[in-house]
Amino acid sequence: MDQLITKIALINEKNEIVGEIEKHNLVLTNNPLGTEELIKILRTFLNRIDRQDKVVGIGIGMPGFVDSIKGINYSFLHTENSTLAEALENELELPVLLKMTPV
C-alpha cells in the first residue's frame, strides 16, 4: 500500500503468494472515506477466496506513522471510536496487523 495504490495478495504459511496480486486505486491523503473504501476492497477480495476458513488474519503494510502495537496509523485512514486495526477487525471478523512500510 502506498498513498495512491493498494496491492492485495493471499499469502500462505510459507510466505508464498497464492494467485494474482490485485491492484486498487485508493488515495490515502485527505480521504475521509478511505477506511470504508479499504474495507470494501478487502471484503470483496476475501469473498472471492475459495477457502475463506483457512484465512487466519490480515497484514497491512502502509505508509505513515504507524503504531503496530496499538493498531493506529497517525498519518492516514483515521477512524472514530476505535483504532484502524479494530475498525478493520470488527468489519472483516479477522485479526489485523498494521506495519509501516519502509520508504
GIFEN-V759179 format. One record per pair of residues at least 24 apart in sequence whose ideal C-beta (glycine too) atoms are under 10 Angstrom apart, sorted by the first residue. I is the first residue (numbers start at 1). J is the second residue. D is the distance in Angstrom with one decimal. If there is no record, write none. Layout:
BEGIN
I/J/D, I/J/D
END
This chain:
BEGIN
1/26/7.5, 1/28/7.8, 1/38/8.5, 1/60/6.4, 1/61/6.2, 1/62/4.5, 1/63/7.0, 1/64/9.7, 1/73/10.0, 1/76/9.2, 1/77/9.7, 1/98/10.0, 1/101/6.9, 2/26/9.3, 2/28/8.0, 2/61/9.6, 2/62/8.2, 2/63/5.8, 2/101/7.5, 3/27/7.0, 3/28/4.8, 3/29/5.7, 3/31/9.6, 3/62/9.3, 3/63/5.9, 3/64/8.6, 3/75/9.3, 3/76/7.5, 4/28/7.6, 4/29/8.6, 6/34/9.9, 6/37/8.9, 6/38/7.0, 6/41/6.4, 6/42/9.1, 6/60/8.9, 6/62/8.7, 7/61/9.3, 8/38/9.9, 8/41/6.9, 8/42/7.1, 8/44/9.4, 8/45/5.1, 8/46/9.5, 8/58/9.5, 8/60/9.5, 9/45/9.1, 10/45/8.1, 10/46/9.2, 10/48/9.5, 10/49/6.3, 10/50/9.8, 10/51/9.6, 10/54/9.4, 10/55/7.7, 11/59/7.9, 12/54/8.9, 13/54/9.5, 13/56/8.6, 18/49/9.1, 18/51/9.9, 19/48/9.2, 19/49/8.5, 19/50/9.6, 22/48/9.3, 26/76/9.9, 26/77/9.3, 27/76/9.6, 28/62/7.8, 28/63/7.2, 28/64/7.6, 28/73/8.7, 28/75/7.9, 28/76/4.0, 28/77/6.4, 29/63/9.8, 29/64/9.8, 29/75/8.8, 29/76/7.0, 30/76/9.4, 31/76/7.9, 31/77/8.0, 31/78/9.9, 32/77/9.7, 32/78/8.2, 33/77/9.9, 34/76/6.7, 34/77/4.9, 34/78/8.4, 34/79/9.8, 34/84/9.8, 35/73/9.8, 35/76/9.2, 35/77/4.8, 35/78/7.6, 35/79/5.6, 35/80/9.7, 35/84/6.7, 35/87/6.0, 35/88/7.8, 35/91/9.0, 36/77/9.7, 36/79/9.8, 36/87/9.3, 36/91/8.9, 37/77/9.3, 38/62/9.5, 38/76/9.9, 38/77/6.7, 38/84/8.9, 38/87/9.4, 38/88/7.4, 38/91/9.5, 38/92/9.9, 39/87/7.7, 39/88/6.5, 39/90/9.6, 39/91/4.8, 39/92/6.9, 40/91/9.4, 42/88/7.2, 42/91/8.3, 42/92/5.9, 42/94/9.0, 42/96/9.2, 43/91/7.3, 43/92/6.4, 45/92/10.0, 46/92/6.7, 46/93/9.4, 46/94/7.9, 52/94/9.5, 55/92/9.5, 55/94/6.4, 56/94/7.5, 56/95/7.5, 57/89/9.2, 57/92/9.7, 57/94/5.5, 57/95/4.2, 57/96/6.8, 57/97/6.7, 58/85/9.2, 58/88/6.8, 58/89/8.3, 58/92/6.6, 58/94/5.4, 58/95/7.2, 58/96/4.8, 58/97/7.3, 58/98/9.4, 59/95/9.4, 59/96/7.8, 59/97/4.9, 59/98/8.2, 59/99/6.9, 60/84/8.6, 60/85/8.5, 60/88/7.8, 60/96/6.7, 60/97/7.1, 60/98/5.3, 60/99/7.1, 60/101/9.2, 61/97/9.5, 61/98/8.2, 61/99/5.0, 61/100/7.4, 61/101/4.2, 61/102/8.8, 62/98/6.4, 62/99/7.5, 62/100/6.9, 62/101/6.0, 63/100/7.3, 63/101/5.7, 63/102/9.5, 63/103/7.6, 64/98/9.6, 64/100/6.9, 64/101/8.9, 65/100/7.3, 66/98/5.3, 66/99/6.4, 66/100/3.9, 66/101/8.5, 67/98/7.9, 67/100/8.9, 68/97/6.7, 68/98/5.7, 68/99/5.5, 68/100/7.5, 69/98/9.6, 70/98/8.9, 71/96/6.9, 71/97/7.9, 71/98/5.6, 72/98/7.5, 73/98/6.2, 73/100/8.2, 75/100/9.4
END
